Amino acid sequence: MRGAAVPSRRYVQGMETRRIVLGDTHVDTAESNKTDFDKPFQELITEAAWGHVWSRPGWTKRERSIVTIALLAALGQEEELVMHIRATANTGATKDDICEALLHVAIYAGVPAANHAIKLAKRVYKELEAEKAA
């Protein structure tokens, strides 16, 4: 059995960035659902995606959000796409930003991918508006 390791600097930075982008509720839920099976994977994405890529200087969280959404739409990664569209409330990416990104997806990755992503984005924005009104 492995002992409890001290979190790396990159992990700590990653967790901070992850919370900024996705919000405490999302991260707390993911952390509470973590098992021994997926713990190594969660540590990897926290360090690599959040601690390294999302925490780099040069691009804003808004810019990273737009690019991430375009890539996820192009790859047809529905669950992750929805999560990152919801996160635009924290990153500053606007509906117009996402619309422009999805137009690029249509041209460079295909109309069906963009069409599906637009459908998902419309659903998420409707949910966010309902949550805000409640």
C-alpha positions in Angstrom: 0.0 0.0 0.0 1.3 3.4 -0.9 1.6 6.1 1.7 0.0 9.5 1.3 2.2 11.6 -0.9 2.6 15.3 -0.5 0.9 17.0 -3.4 3.3 18.4 -6.0 3.4 22.1 -6.7 1.9 21.5 -10.1 -1.0 19.5 -8.5 -1.7 22.4 -6.0 -1.7 24.9 -8.9 -3.9 22.6 -10.9 -6.4 22.2 -8.2 -6.5 26.0 -7.8 -7.0 26.6 -11.5 -9.5 23.8 -11.8 -11.6 25.4 -9.0 -11.4 28.8 -10.7 -12.6 27.4 -14.0 -15.1 24.7 -13.0 -16.2 26.0 -9.6 -16.0 24.5 -6.1 -19.2 22.5 -6.4 -18.1 20.7 -9.5 -14.6 20.0 -8.1 -15.9 18.9 -4.7 -18.3 16.5 -6.4 -15.6 15.0 -8.6 -13.3 14.7 -5.6 -15.9 13.0 -3.4 -16.6 10.5 -6.3 -12.9 9.7 -6.8 -12.0 6.0 -6.1 -8.7 4.1 -5.8 -9.3 3.1 -9.5 -9.5 6.6 -10.9 -7.3 8.5 -8.4 -4.1 8.2 -10.6 -6.1 9.5 -13.6 -7.5 12.4 -11.5 -4.0 13.3 -10.3 -2.7 13.2 -13.9 -5.4 15.6 -15.3 -5.1 17.9 -12.3 -1.3 18.2 -12.8 -1.1 18.1 -16.6 -4.3 19.7 -17.8 -5.0 22.1 -15.0 -1.6 22.6 -13.4 0.4 22.8 -16.5 -1.7 23.8 -19.6 -4.5 25.8 -18.1 -2.2 27.5 -15.6 0.4 28.7 -18.2 0.9 32.4 -18.8 0.2 33.8 -22.2 -3.4 33.0 -22.8 -6.3 34.1 -20.6 -8.8 31.6 -19.1 -11.3 33.0 -21.6 -9.0 32.2 -24.6 -8.3 28.7 -23.2 -12.0 28.1 -22.7 -12.8 29.1 -26.3 -10.1 26.8 -27.7 -11.1 23.9 -25.4 -14.7 24.2 -26.4 -13.9 24.2 -30.1 -11.6 21.1 -29.7 -14.2 19.2 -27.6 -16.9 20.0 -30.1 -14.7 18.9 -33.0 -14.0 15.6 -31.2 -17.6 15.0 -30.3 -16.9 14.9 -26.5 -20.4 15.8 -25.4 -20.0 15.5 -21.6 -16.8 17.5 -21.4 -18.2 20.0 -23.9 -21.2 20.7 -21.7 -19.0 21.0 -18.6 -16.8 23.6 -20.3 -19.7 25.6 -21.7 -21.0 25.8 -18.2 -17.6 26.9 -17.1 -17.7 30.0 -19.4 -19.5 31.7 -16.5 -16.2 31.6 -14.7 -13.8 32.1 -17.6 -15.4 35.1 -19.2 -16.0 33.4 -22.6 -19.2 34.8 -24.0 -22.0 33.3 -26.0 -20.7 35.3 -29.0 -17.2 33.8 -28.4 -18.6 30.3 -28.4 -20.7 30.9 -31.4 -17.6 32.1 -33.3 -15.7 29.0 -32.1 -18.4 26.7 -33.3 -18.5 28.4 -36.7 -14.8 27.4 -37.0 -15.7 23.9 -35.9 -18.2 23.7 -38.7 -15.7 24.7 -41.3 -12.6 22.8 -40.0 -14.2 19.8 -38.3 -17.5 19.4 -40.0 -21.1 20.7 -39.9 -22.5 17.7 -38.0 -20.0 18.2 -35.1 -20.8 21.9 -35.0 -24.5 21.3 -35.3 -24.5 18.9 -32.3 -22.3 21.3 -30.3 -24.7 24.2 -31.0 -27.6 22.1 -29.8 -25.8 21.3 -26.6 -24.7 24.9 -26.1 -28.3 26.2 -26.5 -29.4 23.6 -23.9 -26.7 24.7 -21.5 -27.4 28.4 -21.9 -31.1 27.8 -21.3 -30.3 25.9 -18.1 -27.9 28.6 -16.9 -30.6 31.3 -17.5 -33.2 29.2 -15.6 -30.7 28.7 -12.7 -30.0 32.5 -12.7 -33.7 33.3 -12.7 -34.5 30.9 -9.8 
